[in-house]
Amino acid sequence: MSIEWFRDLVIIIWGLGSTVVIIIIGVLAIMFYRRMRPALDSLKTTTKTVESITSVVSENVVGPLSKVVAFVQGARQAINLVSQLRNKKEED
């Protein structure tokens, strides 16, 4: 027996071993996916529900609230402007 024969034997054993390991990992991944599939479907449904709730809240609460805040801010700026003009007239 020469070293080349031993080298070839080791390469064959490592090749067969790695093939078996890859097959086992593939089978485990498929089993894991099948067990997790209902949880993933439930998560997808929950995500869609949260997305629709967020959309409704955005349309019905945030939109009108931002308009009210903009109006109040504009009114405040107008009051500040009038008070500044009034103070200038009093100083003159």
Chimera marker file (.cmm) of the C-alpha trace (Angstrom):
<marker_set name="trace">
<marker id="1" x="0.000" y="0.000" z="0.000" r="1" g="1" b="0" radius="0.5"/>
<marker id="2" x="1.300" y="3.357" z="-0.983" r="1" g="1" b="0" radius="0.5"/>
<marker id="3" x="0.477" y="6.782" z="0.350" r="1" g="1" b="0" radius="0.5"/>
<marker id="4" x="-1.535" y="7.573" z="-2.772" r="1" g="1" b="0" radius="0.5"/>
<marker id="5" x="-3.897" y="4.676" z="-2.053" r="1" g="1" b="0" radius="0.5"/>
<marker id="6" x="-4.384" y="5.857" z="1.536" r="1" g="1" b="0" radius="0.5"/>
<marker id="7" x="-4.980" y="9.429" z="0.306" r="1" g="1" b="0" radius="0.5"/>
<marker id="8" x="-7.654" y="8.234" z="-2.150" r="1" g="1" b="0" radius="0.5"/>
<marker id="9" x="-9.323" y="6.182" z="0.577" r="1" g="1" b="0" radius="0.5"/>
<marker id="10" x="-9.479" y="9.204" z="2.904" r="1" g="1" b="0" radius="0.5"/>
<marker id="11" x="-10.915" y="11.354" z="0.103" r="1" g="1" b="0" radius="0.5"/>
<marker id="12" x="-13.624" y="8.760" z="-0.611" r="1" g="1" b="0" radius="0.5"/>
<marker id="13" x="-14.516" y="8.399" z="3.081" r="1" g="1" b="0" radius="0.5"/>
<marker id="14" x="-14.690" y="12.188" z="3.546" r="1" g="1" b="0" radius="0.5"/>
<marker id="15" x="-16.815" y="12.503" z="0.394" r="1" g="1" b="0" radius="0.5"/>
<marker id="16" x="-19.286" y="9.849" z="1.541" r="1" g="1" b="0" radius="0.5"/>
<marker id="17" x="-19.378" y="11.295" z="5.064" r="1" g="1" b="0" radius="0.5"/>
<marker id="18" x="-20.009" y="14.828" z="3.888" r="1" g="1" b="0" radius="0.5"/>
<marker id="19" x="-22.746" y="13.581" z="1.530" r="1" g="1" b="0" radius="0.5"/>
<marker id="20" x="-24.481" y="11.816" z="4.413" r="1" g="1" b="0" radius="0.5"/>
<marker id="21" x="-24.186" y="14.928" z="6.604" r="1" g="1" b="0" radius="0.5"/>
<marker id="22" x="-25.636" y="17.137" z="3.870" r="1" g="1" b="0" radius="0.5"/>
<marker id="23" x="-28.572" y="14.752" z="3.407" r="1" g="1" b="0" radius="0.5"/>
<marker id="24" x="-29.235" y="14.686" z="7.164" r="1" g="1" b="0" radius="0.5"/>
<marker id="25" x="-29.132" y="18.494" z="7.359" r="1" g="1" b="0" radius="0.5"/>
<marker id="26" x="-31.552" y="18.713" z="4.419" r="1" g="1" b="0" radius="0.5"/>
<marker id="27" x="-33.994" y="16.272" z="6.042" r="1" g="1" b="0" radius="0.5"/>
<marker id="28" x="-33.806" y="18.157" z="9.345" r="1" g="1" b="0" radius="0.5"/>
<marker id="29" x="-34.404" y="21.476" z="7.578" r="1" g="1" b="0" radius="0.5"/>
<marker id="30" x="-37.478" y="20.088" z="5.825" r="1" g="1" b="0" radius="0.5"/>
<marker id="31" x="-38.827" y="18.666" z="9.103" r="1" g="1" b="0" radius="0.5"/>
<marker id="32" x="-38.227" y="21.975" z="10.861" r="1" g="1" b="0" radius="0.5"/>
<marker id="33" x="-39.974" y="23.890" z="8.077" r="1" g="1" b="0" radius="0.5"/>
<marker id="34" x="-43.007" y="21.595" z="8.198" r="1" g="1" b="0" radius="0.5"/>
<marker id="35" x="-43.323" y="22.045" z="11.958" r="1" g="1" b="0" radius="0.5"/>
<marker id="36" x="-42.889" y="25.819" z="11.765" r="1" g="1" b="0" radius="0.5"/>
<marker id="37" x="-45.232" y="26.349" z="8.816" r="1" g="1" b="0" radius="0.5"/>
<marker id="38" x="-48.423" y="26.835" z="10.914" r="1" g="1" b="0" radius="0.5"/>
<marker id="39" x="-46.637" y="29.367" z="13.115" r="1" g="1" b="0" radius="0.5"/>
<marker id="40" x="-45.354" y="31.204" z="10.040" r="1" g="1" b="0" radius="0.5"/>
<marker id="41" x="-48.858" y="31.279" z="8.524" r="1" g="1" b="0" radius="0.5"/>
<marker id="42" x="-50.259" y="32.612" z="11.791" r="1" g="1" b="0" radius="0.5"/>
<marker id="43" x="-47.553" y="35.267" z="11.906" r="1" g="1" b="0" radius="0.5"/>
<marker id="44" x="-48.361" y="36.283" z="8.332" r="1" g="1" b="0" radius="0.5"/>
<marker id="45" x="-52.068" y="36.630" z="9.207" r="1" g="1" b="0" radius="0.5"/>
<marker id="46" x="-51.253" y="38.665" z="12.308" r="1" g="1" b="0" radius="0.5"/>
<marker id="47" x="-48.990" y="40.938" z="10.271" r="1" g="1" b="0" radius="0.5"/>
<marker id="48" x="-51.762" y="41.593" z="7.743" r="1" g="1" b="0" radius="0.5"/>
<marker id="49" x="-54.206" y="42.370" z="10.556" r="1" g="1" b="0" radius="0.5"/>
<marker id="50" x="-51.802" y="44.823" z="12.198" r="1" g="1" b="0" radius="0.5"/>
<marker id="51" x="-51.147" y="46.432" z="8.823" r="1" g="1" b="0" radius="0.5"/>
<marker id="52" x="-54.868" y="46.982" z="8.202" r="1" g="1" b="0" radius="0.5"/>
<marker id="53" x="-55.388" y="48.356" z="11.732" r="1" g="1" b="0" radius="0.5"/>
<marker id="54" x="-52.468" y="50.734" z="11.246" r="1" g="1" b="0" radius="0.5"/>
<marker id="55" x="-53.934" y="51.912" z="7.953" r="1" g="1" b="0" radius="0.5"/>
<marker id="56" x="-57.341" y="52.584" z="9.512" r="1" g="1" b="0" radius="0.5"/>
<marker id="57" x="-55.816" y="54.445" z="12.462" r="1" g="1" b="0" radius="0.5"/>
<marker id="58" x="-53.665" y="56.488" z="10.110" r="1" g="1" b="0" radius="0.5"/>
<marker id="59" x="-56.628" y="57.504" z="7.986" r="1" g="1" b="0" radius="0.5"/>
<marker id="60" x="-59.130" y="58.165" z="10.780" r="1" g="1" b="0" radius="0.5"/>
<marker id="61" x="-56.982" y="59.512" z="13.616" r="1" g="1" b="0" radius="0.5"/>
<marker id="62" x="-53.634" y="60.804" z="12.441" r="1" g="1" b="0" radius="0.5"/>
<marker id="63" x="-54.945" y="62.680" z="9.392" r="1" g="1" b="0" radius="0.5"/>
<marker id="64" x="-57.568" y="64.770" z="11.210" r="1" g="1" b="0" radius="0.5"/>
<marker id="65" x="-55.310" y="65.216" z="14.235" r="1" g="1" b="0" radius="0.5"/>
<marker id="66" x="-52.518" y="66.606" z="12.083" r="1" g="1" b="0" radius="0.5"/>
<marker id="67" x="-54.971" y="69.071" z="10.531" r="1" g="1" b="0" radius="0.5"/>
<marker id="68" x="-56.051" y="70.255" z="13.985" r="1" g="1" b="0" radius="0.5"/>
<marker id="69" x="-52.442" y="70.597" z="15.120" r="1" g="1" b="0" radius="0.5"/>
<marker id="70" x="-51.597" y="72.583" z="11.977" r="1" g="1" b="0" radius="0.5"/>
<marker id="71" x="-54.564" y="74.889" z="12.583" r="1" g="1" b="0" radius="0.5"/>
<marker id="72" x="-53.603" y="75.455" z="16.217" r="1" g="1" b="0" radius="0.5"/>
<marker id="73" x="-50.009" y="76.158" z="15.260" r="1" g="1" b="0" radius="0.5"/>
<marker id="74" x="-51.131" y="78.637" z="12.611" r="1" g="1" b="0" radius="0.5"/>
<marker id="75" x="-53.441" y="80.354" z="15.083" r="1" g="1" b="0" radius="0.5"/>
<marker id="76" x="-50.605" y="80.571" z="17.613" r="1" g="1" b="0" radius="0.5"/>
<marker id="77" x="-48.303" y="82.124" z="15.028" r="1" g="1" b="0" radius="0.5"/>
<marker id="78" x="-51.010" y="84.614" z="14.087" r="1" g="1" b="0" radius="0.5"/>
<marker id="79" x="-51.500" y="85.570" z="17.739" r="1" g="1" b="0" radius="0.5"/>
<marker id="80" x="-47.739" y="85.987" z="18.184" r="1" g="1" b="0" radius="0.5"/>
<marker id="81" x="-47.567" y="88.178" z="15.079" r="1" g="1" b="0" radius="0.5"/>
<marker id="82" x="-50.415" y="90.384" z="16.271" r="1" g="1" b="0" radius="0.5"/>
<marker id="83" x="-48.870" y="90.711" z="19.748" r="1" g="1" b="0" radius="0.5"/>
<marker id="84" x="-45.474" y="91.622" z="18.230" r="1" g="1" b="0" radius="0.5"/>
<marker id="85" x="-47.081" y="94.292" z="16.039" r="1" g="1" b="0" radius="0.5"/>
<marker id="86" x="-48.987" y="95.605" z="19.040" r="1" g="1" b="0" radius="0.5"/>
<marker id="87" x="-45.796" y="95.780" z="21.128" r="1" g="1" b="0" radius="0.5"/>
<marker id="88" x="-44.010" y="97.685" z="18.340" r="1" g="1" b="0" radius="0.5"/>
<marker id="89" x="-46.840" y="100.207" z="18.156" r="1" g="1" b="0" radius="0.5"/>
<marker id="90" x="-46.728" y="100.710" z="21.928" r="1" g="1" b="0" radius="0.5"/>
<marker id="91" x="-42.964" y="101.251" z="21.825" r="1" g="1" b="0" radius="0.5"/>
<marker id="92" x="-43.243" y="103.893" z="19.095" r="1" g="1" b="0" radius="0.5"/>
<link id1="1" id2="2" r="1" g="1" b="0" radius="0.2"/>
<link id1="2" id2="3" r="1" g="1" b="0" radius="0.2"/>
<link id1="3" id2="4" r="1" g="1" b="0" radius="0.2"/>
<link id1="4" id2="5" r="1" g="1" b="0" radius="0.2"/>
<link id1="5" id2="6" r="1" g="1" b="0" radius="0.2"/>
<link id1="6" id2="7" r="1" g="1" b="0" radius="0.2"/>
<link id1="7" id2="8" r="1" g="1" b="0" radius="0.2"/>
<link id1="8" id2="9" r="1" g="1" b="0" radius="0.2"/>
<link id1="9" id2="10" r="1" g="1" b="0" radius="0.2"/>
<link id1="10" id2="11" r="1" g="1" b="0" radius="0.2"/>
<link id1="11" id2="12" r="1" g="1" b="0" radius="0.2"/>
<link id1="12" id2="13" r="1" g="1" b="0" radius="0.2"/>
<link id1="13" id2="14" r="1" g="1" b="0" radius="0.2"/>
<link id1="14" id2="15" r="1" g="1" b="0" radius="0.2"/>
<link id1="15" id2="16" r="1" g="1" b="0" radius="0.2"/>
<link id1="16" id2="17" r="1" g="1" b="0" radius="0.2"/>
<link id1="17" id2="18" r="1" g="1" b="0" radius="0.2"/>
<link id1="18" id2="19" r="1" g="1" b="0" radius="0.2"/>
<link id1="19" id2="20" r="1" g="1" b="0" radius="0.2"/>
<link id1="20" id2="21" r="1" g="1" b="0" radius="0.2"/>
<link id1="21" id2="22" r="1" g="1" b="0" radius="0.2"/>
<link id1="22" id2="23" r="1" g="1" b="0" radius="0.2"/>
<link id1="23" id2="24" r="1" g="1" b="0" radius="0.2"/>
<link id1="24" id2="25" r="1" g="1" b="0" radius="0.2"/>
<link id1="25" id2="26" r="1" g="1" b="0" radius="0.2"/>
<link id1="26" id2="27" r="1" g="1" b="0" radius="0.2"/>
<link id1="27" id2="28" r="1" g="1" b="0" radius="0.2"/>
<link id1="28" id2="29" r="1" g="1" b="0" radius="0.2"/>
<link id1="29" id2="30" r="1" g="1" b="0" radius="0.2"/>
<link id1="30" id2="31" r="1" g="1" b="0" radius="0.2"/>
<link id1="31" id2="32" r="1" g="1" b="0" radius="0.2"/>
<link id1="32" id2="33" r="1" g="1" b="0" radius="0.2"/>
<link id1="33" id2="34" r="1" g="1" b="0" radius="0.2"/>
<link id1="34" id2="35" r="1" g="1" b="0" radius="0.2"/>
<link id1="35" id2="36" r="1" g="1" b="0" radius="0.2"/>
<link id1="36" id2="37" r="1" g="1" b="0" radius="0.2"/>
<link id1="37" id2="38" r="1" g="1" b="0" radius="0.2"/>
<link id1="38" id2="39" r="1" g="1" b="0" radius="0.2"/>
<link id1="39" id2="40" r="1" g="1" b="0" radius="0.2"/>
<link id1="40" id2="41" r="1" g="1" b="0" radius="0.2"/>
<link id1="41" id2="42" r="1" g="1" b="0" radius="0.2"/>
<link id1="42" id2="43" r="1" g="1" b="0" radius="0.2"/>
<link id1="43" id2="44" r="1" g="1" b="0" radius="0.2"/>
<link id1="44" id2="45" r="1" g="1" b="0" radius="0.2"/>
<link id1="45" id2="46" r="1" g="1" b="0" radius="0.2"/>
<link id1="46" id2="47" r="1" g="1" b="0" radius="0.2"/>
<link id1="47" id2="48" r="1" g="1" b="0" radius="0.2"/>
<link id1="48" id2="49" r="1" g="1" b="0" radius="0.2"/>
<link id1="49" id2="50" r="1" g="1" b="0" radius="0.2"/>
<link id1="50" id2="51" r="1" g="1" b="0" radius="0.2"/>
<link id1="51" id2="52" r="1" g="1" b="0" radius="0.2"/>
<link id1="52" id2="53" r="1" g="1" b="0" radius="0.2"/>
<link id1="53" id2="54" r="1" g="1" b="0" radius="0.2"/>
<link id1="54" id2="55" r="1" g="1" b="0" radius="0.2"/>
<link id1="55" id2="56" r="1" g="1" b="0" radius="0.2"/>
<link id1="56" id2="57" r="1" g="1" b="0" radius="0.2"/>
<link id1="57" id2="58" r="1" g="1" b="0" radius="0.2"/>
<link id1="58" id2="59" r="1" g="1" b="0" radius="0.2"/>
<link id1="59" id2="60" r="1" g="1" b="0" radius="0.2"/>
<link id1="60" id2="61" r="1" g="1" b="0" radius="0.2"/>
<link id1="61" id2="62" r="1" g="1" b="0" radius="0.2"/>
<link id1="62" id2="63" r="1" g="1" b="0" radius="0.2"/>
<link id1="63" id2="64" r="1" g="1" b="0" radius="0.2"/>
<link id1="64" id2="65" r="1" g="1" b="0" radius="0.2"/>
<link id1="65" id2="66" r="1" g="1" b="0" radius="0.2"/>
<link id1="66" id2="67" r="1" g="1" b="0" radius="0.2"/>
<link id1="67" id2="68" r="1" g="1" b="0" radius="0.2"/>
<link id1="68" id2="69" r="1" g="1" b="0" radius="0.2"/>
<link id1="69" id2="70" r="1" g="1" b="0" radius="0.2"/>
<link id1="70" id2="71" r="1" g="1" b="0" radius="0.2"/>
<link id1="71" id2="72" r="1" g="1" b="0" radius="0.2"/>
<link id1="72" id2="73" r="1" g="1" b="0" radius="0.2"/>
<link id1="73" id2="74" r="1" g="1" b="0" radius="0.2"/>
<link id1="74" id2="75" r="1" g="1" b="0" radius="0.2"/>
<link id1="75" id2="76" r="1" g="1" b="0" radius="0.2"/>
<link id1="76" id2="77" r="1" g="1" b="0" radius="0.2"/>
<link id1="77" id2="78" r="1" g="1" b="0" radius="0.2"/>
<link id1="78" id2="79" r="1" g="1" b="0" radius="0.2"/>
<link id1="79" id2="80" r="1" g="1" b="0" radius="0.2"/>
<link id1="80" id2="81" r="1" g="1" b="0" radius="0.2"/>
<link id1="81" id2="82" r="1" g="1" b="0" radius="0.2"/>
<link id1="82" id2="83" r="1" g="1" b="0" radius="0.2"/>
<link id1="83" id2="84" r="1" g="1" b="0" radius="0.2"/>
<link id1="84" id2="85" r="1" g="1" b="0" radius="0.2"/>
<link id1="85" id2="86" r="1" g="1" b="0" radius="0.2"/>
<link id1="86" id2="87" r="1" g="1" b="0" radius="0.2"/>
<link id1="87" id2="88" r="1" g="1" b="0" radius="0.2"/>
<link id1="88" id2="89" r="1" g="1" b="0" radius="0.2"/>
<link id1="89" id2="90" r="1" g="1" b="0" radius="0.2"/>
<link id1="90" id2="91" r="1" g="1" b="0" radius="0.2"/>
<link id1="91" id2="92" r="1" g="1" b="0" radius="0.2"/>
</marker_set>
